[in-house]
Amino acid sequence: MLPLKGELKDLSKRTNHVLLASYIAIASLTAIQIATLFELSLLEDINLGNYSSIEALDLCVENNDLWVGILDIIFGLTLITYVVLFFIWIYQSNSNSHAFTAEKLKHTLGWSVGCFFYSRHEYLEAIPNPCRNLES
């Protein structure tokens, strides 16, 4: 058995939360796509003149806008929840990798999440490159 520096965290519950949040985000995105199809149908009906009065047309447009707005809010909240849960999961899984190492790792646990907000160019410049020191 490998020696451990710290205690391992059980990630099965957190993994299930991340998967559930991703399924809900995909389902809400699918609902937005279906609402878009209904909106296209509404626009086609307007183009064909299928409404007898302006009041009926206004009611359908307001109803459609309400549903699209509700779905957009649900998707936004779901996406934010998914991203937060994903970053927590990444942080905790990286803490397990730190527990398996015999010596201190160069990057702290925060870098497992921070690397998503750090530009690739700056990250690659921070890594020492032995080829830069070679003389031609």
C-alpha positions as a printed Julia matrix, in Angstrom:
136×3 Matrix{Float64}:
   0.0    0.0     0.0
   1.21   3.5    -0.8
   2.19   5.76    2.09
  -0.15   8.68    2.62
   0.77  12.15    3.88
  -2.77  13.16    4.66
  -6.25  11.76    4.68
  -7.97  10.82    1.43
 -11.32  12.41    0.7
 -14.19  10.32   -0.58
 -15.22  11.92   -3.85
 -18.1    9.62   -4.78
 -20.81  11.89   -3.33
 -19.24  15.03   -4.85
 -18.88  13.23   -8.2
 -22.58  12.37   -8.16
 -23.43  16.03   -7.45
 -21.29  17.2   -10.37
 -22.85  14.63  -12.7
 -26.37  15.57  -11.6
 -25.64  19.28  -12.12
 -24.24  18.57  -15.59
 -27.33  16.54  -16.53
 -29.61  19.33  -15.31
 -27.57  21.9   -17.27
 -27.84  19.8   -20.43
 -31.58  19.31  -19.88
 -32.15  23.04  -19.38
 -30.11  23.83  -22.49
 -32.26  21.33  -24.41
 -35.38  23.05  -23.07
 -34.04  26.39  -24.33
 -33.52  24.87  -27.78
 -37.08  23.54  -27.8
 -38.37  26.97  -26.74
 -36.41  28.46  -29.63
 -38.21  26.1   -32.01
 -41.56  27.28  -30.61
 -40.41  30.87  -31.08
 -39.56  30.14  -34.7
 -43.02  28.62  -35.12
 -44.53  31.76  -33.6
 -42.56  33.95  -36.01
 -43.73  31.82  -38.92
 -47.35  32.22  -37.79
 -46.85  35.98  -37.57
 -45.34  35.98  -41.05
 -48.3   34.01  -42.43
 -50.83  36.24  -40.63
 -52.47  33.45  -38.65
 -53.61  35.76  -35.83
 -57.01  37.4   -36.02
 -56.25  40.29  -33.67
 -53.32  42.23  -32.3
 -54.37  41.29  -28.75
 -54.1   37.56  -29.5
 -50.7   38.13  -31.11
 -49.48  40.19  -28.15
 -50.64  37.5   -25.72
 -48.74  34.77  -27.6
 -45.6   36.9   -27.85
 -45.67  37.81  -24.14
 -46.28  34.17  -23.17
 -43.37  33.04  -25.33
 -41.06  35.72  -23.92
 -42.01  34.73  -20.38
 -41.13  31.06  -20.96
 -37.86  31.89  -22.7
 -36.92  34.25  -19.85
 -37.7   31.63  -17.2
 -35.68  29.0   -19.05
 -32.76  31.41  -19.45
 -32.72  32.11  -15.7
 -32.91  28.39  -14.9
 -30.06  27.65  -17.29
 -27.92  30.45  -15.88
 -28.39  29.29  -12.3
 -27.77  25.69  -13.27
 -24.59  26.59  -15.13
 -23.24  28.61  -12.19
 -24.06  25.74   -9.82
 -22.34  23.25  -12.13
 -19.19  25.35  -12.42
 -18.93  25.84   -8.65
 -19.46  22.12   -7.96
 -16.95  21.22  -10.67
 -14.27  23.47   -9.17
 -14.91  22.05   -5.69
 -14.59  18.55   -7.12
 -11.32  19.45   -8.92
  -9.91  20.96   -5.71
 -10.81  17.93   -3.59
  -9.52  15.42   -6.13
  -6.24  17.32   -6.3
  -6.0   17.17   -2.52
  -6.03  13.39   -2.87
  -3.11  13.56   -5.3
  -1.2   15.68   -2.78
  -1.85  13.0    -0.15
  -0.17  10.37   -2.34
   3.08  12.29   -2.86
   6.06  11.74   -0.6
   7.4   15.25   -1.05
   5.8   18.66   -1.36
   4.42  19.46   -4.8
   5.45  22.67   -6.55
   1.89  23.92   -7.08
  -0.58  24.28   -4.24
  -4.14  22.96   -4.21
  -5.45  26.34   -5.31
  -3.68  26.0    -8.64
  -5.94  23.09   -9.57
  -8.76  25.63   -9.83
  -6.66  28.72  -10.5
  -5.25  27.29  -13.72
  -8.68  27.73  -15.31
  -8.32  31.5   -14.83
  -4.66  31.81  -15.76
  -3.81  32.4   -19.39
  -1.89  29.64  -21.12
   0.85  31.96  -22.33
   1.63  33.22  -18.81
   1.56  29.66  -17.48
   3.97  28.4   -20.14
   6.3   31.34  -19.53
   6.4   30.47  -15.81
   7.59  26.93  -16.52
  11.38  26.73  -16.75
  12.52  25.6   -20.18
  15.99  24.02  -20.26
  16.22  24.63  -24.0
  16.23  28.4   -23.5
  19.6   28.2   -21.75
  21.35  26.19  -24.47
  23.82  28.06  -26.58
  23.58  27.53  -30.31
